[in-house]
Amino acid sequence: MNTIALKMLLGDRAKYLGILMGLTFASLLITQQLSIFVGLLTRTYGFVTDAGLADIWVMDPKVQFIDDLKPLQETQLLRVRGVDGVQWAVPLYKGLLKARQADGSFQTVNLIGLDDTTLIGGPPEMVAGQLADLRRSDGVIVDVVGAADKLARHNPDGSHVPLQIGDVLELNDHRAVVVGLCRVSRTFQSQPVVYTTYSRATTFAPRERKRLSFVLVKAKPGVDVHALSATIRRTTGLAAYTRDGFADMTVQYFLKNTGIPINFGIAVTLGFIVGTAIAGQTFYNFTLDNLRHFGALKAMGTSTGTLLRMILLQAALVGSTGYGLGVGLASLFGYLLRNSELAFRMPWQLLVLSAGAVTLICMGSALLSMHKVMRLEPAIVFKG
């Protein structure tokens, strides 16, 4: 009976392809839009994950997310270091500055100042040069994407020359020499990232009474990081979050205070509705066209349960095929644009969610068809 069910489905090529196109489109749109959504949210906390050595981030209690900078007095660093359970605590500067390039153009950059002694919080991967080169006079390290794009030198003929080691930038009228190139996680704002030492960063930045953006803390071996965070909050009055906690707080801010969830939610819902409409209607019409065949099988003694299993098999075949094609096209889309500004991330949980959506579409289509078959009278075979 399974063979007969498949022959019935594949025999009507037009309707089979119509159902397949509807499910493929739904799977493609749902998977693609959710992947871009996850990619954007991942970018919001990319800087937090890049600074991998620190267990805890300490900041002003009013900070809401990673780019909501409310500087502290530098004396707060000493208070944090004095908390019991802290192995080490280092300063971190983060701010936006205008960089003047060699051709006279300006570009906003994310300036990161690392602890002069340890350079903790630096880029996760060096492409050229070494992190220790930051200790050279006026040294800065630039992320390789920004160096090749927004910080590239523009020639009169329209060509671009990527920023190289030895090139010079001006940061707030201060000379900065590129001593290395690094690879970092893309940020939500997609601005070039420039690393230097903390003392040099505070020299580059405009004069302010408070200049300490964050304090990075490492817990002593055996000390629970959540308990230490609570101790820092109680002792200093500052906010202290574990690395994952700070990343979650940043994501929650963007979910609650931006239109990102609504925009992508509408796109995903649209894909689900369109897929349901196309696949459901086509599959239902396919069942109506084959009612005589189902009636003949029923007249020959085939049970209703067997007929229903045939419909479920047909739905499972088109569902799995359409899902596979849609996910494959979404993956190809992300791969082809992997070097662009597109934020695209496809974790396995997203694939499960997409599979669940396609399963719901197929189940809904199958239920409509099953209802018609259950009420089928074998006498329909003999009607003219």
C-alpha positions as CSV (number, residue, x, y, z in Angstrom):
1,M,0.0,0.0,0.0
2,N,2.9,2.3,0.6
3,T,4.1,1.8,-3.0
4,I,0.6,2.7,-4.3
5,A,0.5,5.8,-2.1
6,L,3.8,7.0,-3.5
7,K,2.8,6.2,-7.1
8,M,-0.4,8.2,-6.6
9,L,1.7,11.2,-5.3
10,L,4.4,11.1,-7.9
11,G,2.1,10.3,-10.7
12,D,0.5,13.8,-10.5
13,R,3.6,15.8,-11.3
14,A,2.0,19.2,-11.3
15,K,0.4,18.9,-7.9
16,Y,3.5,17.2,-6.5
17,L,5.7,20.0,-7.6
18,G,3.2,22.6,-6.4
19,I,3.2,21.0,-2.9
20,L,7.0,20.8,-2.9
21,M,7.4,24.4,-4.0
22,G,5.1,25.6,-1.2
23,L,6.9,23.7,1.5
24,T,10.4,24.6,0.1
25,F,9.4,28.3,0.1
26,A,8.1,28.1,3.7
27,S,11.2,26.2,4.9
28,L,13.5,28.6,3.1
29,L,11.9,31.8,4.3
30,I,11.5,30.6,7.9
31,T,15.1,29.2,8.2
32,Q,16.7,32.2,6.4
33,Q,14.9,34.9,8.4
34,L,15.5,33.1,11.7
35,S,19.2,32.7,10.8
36,I,19.6,36.4,10.1
37,F,17.7,37.1,13.4
38,V,20.0,34.9,15.4
39,G,23.0,36.4,13.6
40,L,22.0,39.9,14.5
41,L,21.5,39.0,18.2
42,T,24.8,37.2,18.2
43,R,26.5,40.4,17.0
44,T,25.1,42.4,19.8
45,Y,27.3,40.6,22.4
46,G,30.2,39.6,20.1
47,F,32.6,41.9,21.9
48,V,31.8,40.2,25.3
49,T,32.7,36.7,24.0
50,D,35.9,37.9,22.3
51,A,37.3,39.0,25.7
52,G,37.4,35.4,26.8
53,L,39.7,35.4,29.9
54,A,37.4,37.4,32.2
55,D,34.8,35.6,34.3
56,I,33.0,38.7,35.4
57,W,32.3,42.2,34.0
58,V,31.9,45.0,36.4
59,M,30.3,48.3,35.4
60,D,28.0,51.2,36.4
61,P,24.7,49.9,37.7
62,K,22.8,51.9,35.1
63,V,24.4,50.1,32.1
64,Q,21.8,48.3,30.0
65,F,23.9,46.6,27.3
66,I,27.4,46.4,26.0
67,D,27.4,49.7,24.1
68,D,25.6,51.7,26.8
69,L,28.8,53.2,28.2
70,K,28.6,54.9,31.6
71,P,32.3,55.4,32.7
72,L,33.5,54.8,36.3
73,Q,36.1,56.6,38.3
74,E,39.4,54.7,38.1
75,T,39.5,54.3,41.9
76,Q,36.7,51.8,41.5
77,L,39.3,49.4,40.0
78,L,41.1,49.3,43.3
79,R,37.9,48.6,45.2
80,V,37.1,45.6,42.9
81,R,40.6,44.3,43.4
82,G,40.1,44.3,47.1
83,V,37.1,42.1,47.1
84,D,37.7,38.6,48.6
85,G,37.8,35.9,45.9
86,V,39.1,38.1,43.1
87,Q,42.3,36.7,41.5
88,W,42.9,39.7,39.3
89,A,40.9,42.8,38.0
90,V,42.0,44.9,35.0
91,P,40.6,48.0,33.4
92,L,39.0,48.2,30.0
93,Y,38.2,51.3,27.9
94,K,35.6,51.2,25.2
95,G,34.4,54.2,23.2
96,L,33.6,55.6,19.8
97,L,36.2,57.9,18.1
98,K,36.6,59.5,14.7
99,A,39.6,58.2,12.8
100,R,41.2,60.4,10.1
101,Q,42.7,58.4,7.3
102,A,45.7,59.2,5.1
103,D,43.4,60.4,2.3
104,G,41.7,62.9,4.6
105,S,38.4,60.9,5.1
106,F,36.9,60.2,8.5
107,Q,35.5,57.0,9.9
108,T,34.0,56.2,13.3
109,V,35.7,53.4,15.0
110,N,35.3,51.4,18.2
111,L,38.4,52.1,20.3
112,I,39.3,49.5,22.8
113,G,41.9,50.2,25.5
114,L,43.5,47.1,27.1
115,D,45.4,46.9,30.4
116,D,48.9,48.1,29.8
117,T,50.6,45.3,31.7
118,T,48.6,42.2,30.8
119,L,46.7,43.2,27.6
120,I,43.8,41.2,28.8
121,G,40.6,41.6,26.7
122,G,42.5,41.7,23.4
123,P,41.3,40.2,20.1
124,P,40.8,36.5,19.9
125,E,42.9,36.0,16.7
126,M,45.8,37.9,15.3
127,V,46.1,37.9,11.5
128,A,49.4,39.9,11.3
129,G,51.7,41.1,14.0
130,Q,51.5,40.3,17.7
131,L,49.4,41.5,20.5
132,A,52.6,42.6,22.4
133,D,53.3,45.1,19.6
134,L,50.7,47.3,21.2
135,R,53.5,48.3,23.6
136,R,55.3,50.0,20.7
137,S,55.0,53.8,20.5
138,D,51.6,54.9,19.2
139,G,50.7,51.3,18.4
140,V,47.2,50.2,17.5
141,I,45.8,46.9,16.1
142,V,42.9,47.1,13.6
143,D,40.4,44.4,12.8
144,V,41.1,42.9,9.3
145,V,37.5,43.5,8.0
146,G,37.6,47.2,8.9
147,A,41.1,47.6,7.5
148,A,40.1,46.1,4.1
149,D,36.8,48.1,3.9
150,K,35.9,51.2,5.9
151,L,39.5,52.1,6.8
152,A,40.9,51.4,3.4
153,R,42.6,54.2,1.5
154,H,40.5,55.4,-1.5
155,N,42.5,56.3,-4.6
156,P,41.4,58.9,-7.2
157,D,40.7,56.1,-9.7
158,G,38.2,54.6,-7.4
159,S,40.3,51.6,-6.2
160,H,40.8,50.8,-2.5
161,V,44.0,50.0,-0.8
162,P,43.5,48.1,2.5
163,L,45.1,49.4,5.7
164,Q,48.5,47.7,6.3
165,I,51.0,47.4,9.1
166,G,53.0,50.6,9.3
167,D,50.1,52.9,8.1
168,V,49.2,55.9,10.2
169,L,45.8,57.0,11.4
170,E,44.8,60.1,13.4
171,L,42.6,59.4,16.4
172,N,41.3,62.7,17.9
173,D,44.3,64.5,16.5
174,H,46.7,61.9,18.0
175,R,49.0,59.8,15.8
176,A,48.3,56.1,15.8
177,V,50.5,53.6,13.9
178,V,49.0,50.2,12.8
179,V,51.2,47.5,14.3
180,G,48.9,44.5,13.7
181,L,45.7,43.2,12.2
182,C,43.3,40.9,14.0
183,R,40.0,39.0,13.4
184,V,37.1,39.8,15.7
185,S,33.4,39.0,15.9
186,R,31.3,41.4,13.9
187,T,29.6,44.0,16.1
188,F,25.9,45.1,15.8
189,Q,27.0,48.5,14.5
190,S,29.6,47.0,12.2
191,Q,32.2,49.7,12.9
192,P,35.9,49.0,12.6
193,V,37.5,47.9,15.9
194,V,40.8,49.5,17.0
195,Y,42.8,48.1,19.9
196,T,45.4,49.9,21.9
197,T,46.6,50.1,25.5
198,Y,44.4,51.6,28.2
199,S,46.7,54.6,28.9
200,R,46.9,55.4,25.2
201,A,43.2,55.0,24.7
202,T,42.4,57.5,27.5
203,T,44.9,59.8,25.8
204,F,43.2,59.5,22.4
205,A,39.7,59.9,23.9
206,P,38.3,63.3,24.7
207,R,39.0,64.6,28.3
208,E,36.5,63.3,30.8
209,R,36.5,63.0,34.6
210,K,35.5,59.3,34.4
211,R,37.2,57.2,31.8
212,L,37.0,53.6,33.0
213,S,34.3,51.7,31.0
214,F,34.5,48.2,32.5
215,V,36.5,46.2,35.0
216,L,37.3,42.7,33.9
217,V,37.6,40.2,36.8
218,K,38.9,36.7,37.1
219,A,37.7,34.6,40.1
220,K,40.2,32.6,42.2
221,P,40.2,28.9,41.6
222,G,37.3,27.2,43.3
223,V,35.3,30.4,43.8
224,D,31.8,30.4,42.3
225,V,31.5,33.2,39.8
226,H,27.9,33.9,40.6
227,A,28.6,34.2,44.3
228,L,31.6,36.4,43.5
229,S,29.4,38.7,41.4
230,A,27.0,39.1,44.2
231,T,29.9,39.9,46.6
232,I,31.2,42.5,44.3
233,R,27.8,44.1,44.0
234,R,27.3,44.1,47.7
235,T,30.8,45.4,48.5
236,T,31.2,48.1,45.8
237,G,27.7,49.0,44.9
238,L,28.6,48.4,41.2
239,A,26.9,46.1,38.8
240,A,28.7,42.8,38.2
241,Y,27.7,40.1,35.7
242,T,29.1,36.8,34.6
243,R,30.2,36.8,30.9
244,D,27.1,34.8,29.9
245,G,24.9,37.0,32.1
246,F,26.1,40.2,30.5
247,A,25.6,38.7,27.0
248,D,22.0,37.7,28.0
249,M,21.3,41.2,29.3
250,T,22.5,42.7,26.1
251,V,20.3,40.4,24.0
252,Q,17.3,41.1,26.2
253,Y,17.8,44.8,25.8
254,F,17.7,44.5,22.0
255,L,14.7,42.2,22.1
256,K,12.7,44.6,24.3
257,N,13.8,48.0,23.0
258,T,14.2,47.5,19.2
259,G,11.9,46.4,16.4
260,I,14.1,43.4,15.4
261,P,11.8,40.7,16.9
262,I,8.6,42.2,15.3
263,N,10.2,42.6,11.9
264,F,11.6,39.1,11.7
265,G,8.5,37.6,13.4
266,I,6.3,39.1,10.7
267,A,8.6,37.6,8.0
268,V,8.6,34.2,9.6
269,T,4.8,34.2,10.1
270,L,4.3,35.3,6.5
271,G,6.4,32.3,5.3
272,F,4.4,30.0,7.5
273,I,1.1,31.3,6.2
274,V,2.1,31.3,2.6
275,G,3.5,27.8,2.9
276,T,0.4,26.6,4.6
277,A,-1.9,28.1,1.9
278,I,0.0,26.8,-1.0
279,A,0.9,23.3,0.3
280,G,-2.3,22.8,2.2
281,Q,-4.6,23.8,-0.7
282,T,-2.6,21.8,-3.3
283,F,-2.4,18.7,-1.1
284,Y,-6.2,18.9,-0.4
285,N,-6.9,19.2,-4.2
286,F,-4.6,16.3,-4.8
287,T,-6.7,14.2,-2.3
288,L,-10.0,15.3,-4.0
289,D,-8.6,14.3,-7.4
290,N,-7.7,10.8,-6.0
291,L,-10.9,10.2,-4.1
292,R,-11.9,7.6,-6.7
293,H,-8.7,5.7,-6.1
294,F,-9.2,5.8,-2.4
295,G,-12.8,4.7,-2.9
296,A,-11.7,1.7,-5.0
297,L,-9.2,0.7,-2.4
298,K,-11.9,1.0,0.3
299,A,-14.3,-1.1,-1.8
300,M,-11.7,-3.8,-2.1
301,G,-11.5,-4.0,1.7
302,T,-8.8,-1.6,2.6
303,S,-9.4,-0.2,6.1
304,T,-9.7,3.5,6.8
305,G,-6.6,3.3,9.0
306,T,-4.6,2.1,6.1
307,L,-5.8,4.9,3.8
308,L,-5.0,7.4,6.5
309,R,-1.5,6.0,6.8
310,M,-1.1,6.4,3.0
311,I,-2.0,10.0,3.3
312,L,0.5,10.5,6.2
313,L,3.2,8.8,4.1
314,Q,2.5,11.2,1.2
315,A,2.6,14.2,3.6
316,A,5.8,12.9,5.2
317,L,7.5,12.5,1.8
318,V,6.7,16.0,0.5
319,G,7.4,17.5,3.9
320,S,10.9,16.0,4.4
321,T,11.8,16.8,0.8
322,G,10.6,20.4,0.9
323,Y,12.2,20.9,4.3
324,G,15.5,19.6,3.0
325,L,15.4,21.7,-0.1
326,G,14.5,24.9,1.9
327,V,17.2,24.4,4.5
328,G,19.7,23.6,1.8
329,L,18.9,26.8,-0.1
330,A,19.0,28.9,3.1
331,S,22.4,27.4,4.0
332,L,23.7,28.1,0.4
333,F,22.4,31.7,0.8
334,G,24.3,32.1,4.0
335,Y,27.5,30.5,2.6
336,L,27.6,32.7,-0.5
337,L,27.2,35.9,1.6
338,R,29.6,34.8,4.4
339,N,32.1,37.5,3.6
340,S,29.5,40.3,3.4
341,E,27.9,42.5,6.1
342,L,25.0,40.0,6.4
343,A,24.5,38.6,9.9
344,F,23.8,34.9,9.4
345,R,24.0,32.1,12.0
346,M,22.3,28.8,11.8
347,P,22.5,26.7,15.1
348,W,20.9,23.3,15.3
349,Q,18.1,24.5,17.5
350,L,17.0,26.7,14.6
351,L,16.8,23.7,12.3
352,V,14.6,21.9,14.8
353,L,12.3,24.9,15.0
354,S,12.1,25.1,11.2
355,A,11.4,21.4,11.0
356,G,8.6,21.8,13.5
357,A,7.0,24.6,11.4
358,V,7.1,22.4,8.3
359,T,5.7,19.5,10.2
360,L,2.7,21.6,11.4
361,I,2.1,22.7,7.8
362,C,2.1,19.0,6.6
363,M,0.0,17.9,9.5
364,G,-2.6,20.5,8.8
365,S,-2.7,19.6,5.1
366,A,-2.9,15.9,6.0
367,L,-5.8,16.4,8.5
368,L,-7.9,18.2,5.9
369,S,-7.3,15.3,3.4
370,M,-7.9,12.7,6.1
371,H,-11.2,14.2,7.1
372,K,-12.4,13.8,3.5
373,V,-11.2,10.2,3.2
374,M,-12.7,9.2,6.5
375,R,-16.1,10.2,5.3
376,L,-15.6,8.6,1.9
377,E,-18.2,6.1,0.7
378,P,-16.9,3.2,-1.5
379,A,-20.0,3.8,-3.8
380,I,-18.2,6.9,-5.2
381,V,-16.3,4.5,-7.5
382,F,-19.5,3.6,-9.4
383,K,-20.8,7.2,-9.8
384,G,-20.6,8.6,-13.3
